[in-house]
Amino acid sequence: ALAQGKTVDNGYTPIELKNLAGRTSELEGRRVAVTAEIVSVNADFRSMNVFDQASKAVVAVSLEQLSKSQRQALIHEPVLRVSVFGRIEMKNNRIVIKADQVMPLATDLVASK
């Protein structure tokens, strides 16, 4: 786990979704890394919403900078949890993370008997 607020080698600051609320002016334009659950994907694959269970925070993620194949991979694979690396922007008075990269995280599915 990365320490909150520390910048990692790639220039992204790890942050929890719950810490985005109320800090828009401070964070706008900053490069951040968040890990969250995917709750919805736009029909044109150009955006998605991610959710943090602990804080109940939902944040929009723009996928427009990703290639078409990268966007479609998020839809065609059973991806539930992702790490998003991108820049914080304000759009219609809402925080949006403009993704530079989205990394699916492994989900352990175990069948019970």
N, C-alpha and C positions, 0 to 999 in steps of 0.2 A: 504494500500500500504506500502511496505517495503522501508526503506530508502536505497538509492543507496550506495553500498559499506559496508553496515552493515552486520555482520554475524548473521544469524538466529540461533535459538536453535539447529537445526539439523546439523550445521556445514557448510551449503551452503551459499555462498555470492550471494545475488540477484544482477543481472547485466542485462543491456539491450543489445540486440544483437549488436546494433550500436557501443557499447563500446568495443567490442571484436577486431575489426579491429585495427591493428597496435600495439596491446598489447600482442602478442602471447608469447613472452619470459617472460613477467611479469605474465601472467595468466596460463601458461602451468603447469599442475599438480594440479591446484586449483579446489576446489569443488564449483560449481556455481549453481544458480537457474535462469532459464530464462522462460519467458512466450511469446509464439509466435503462429503464424498460421502454421498448417501443409500444405505444398505445394506439397509434394510428399512422397511416401513410396515405398521402394525397393520391388520388386516382392517376394523376400524370407522373407520379414517382418523383416529383420535384421538391416535396417537403414531407416532414413527418413530425409527430409530437412524441416527446419522451417524457417519462413519468418517474418520479422518485417516490417509492412506497412510504418511506419513513416520514417525509415532510408533506406528501400529497402535492408536490409541485409539478406542474406541467409546463414544458418549454417547447416552443416550435424550433425546428431545425430545417434550414434551407439546404437542399441537396443539389442545387443548380450547378455548383462548381464541380460536382463529381461527374465522371463519364457515365454515359447511358448504361453501360454494362455493370458499373459499380452500383448504380441505383437499382437496376433490375435484380442484382444478386441479393439485395436486401429483401426483395419481395418473394423471389422464387425459393429461397432457402428458409427453413423454419427458424428465423432469427428473432429472438425475444429481447435480448439484452445487448447493448452496444456501448462502445466508447466512442465519443464524438470529439473530434479535434477541430476547432474553428474559431472564428472571430465573432464577438458579441456585437450585435447591431440592434437598433430600435426600429420597429416597423409597425405603424399604426398604434403607437404607444404600448407595444408589447416587445419583450425581449425575444430576439431570434438569434440562434447560433448559425452563422453561415459556415457550413461544414467544409473543411479542406480534406478531411478523411473521416470515414466511419468504419470502425473495426467491429465486426460481429464477435461476441464473446460466446464461448462454448457453454451450452446448457446441458447439464447432466440429466438425462432422462432415464430413469430406472423403472423397469416394470416390476410391479409387486405381485406376489403370488398369494 
